[in-house]
Amino acid sequence: MEQSNLAMRIRIKKLGVLIKDARLTLEKEPDECAEALDIAVERYLDYEDGEKVTFDVDPYTGFWRRFGVGFMRIMPIESQL
């Protein structure tokens, strides 16, 4: 188990290095890259630093989409009507 956690942390760090290297090669600022990805600058910097990013809600969804999904969850399946 410890071995797999270590391997995952190494992969995340490698991805962070690749993301940062690509940004520096293109001579872009972090805020430009975050805007292109439609994420907060802080989250982009977390990716770049190789930190594991977790979401509290479904990523890239607004309130109404989450509301609709939650509402549909309580509705019965059509065959059960």
Buried (B, 14 or more C-beta within 10 A) or exposed (E): EEEEEEEEEEEBEEEBEEBBEEBEEEEEEBEBBBBEEEBEBEBBBBBBBBBEEEEEEEEEEEEEEEEEEEEEEEEEEEEEE
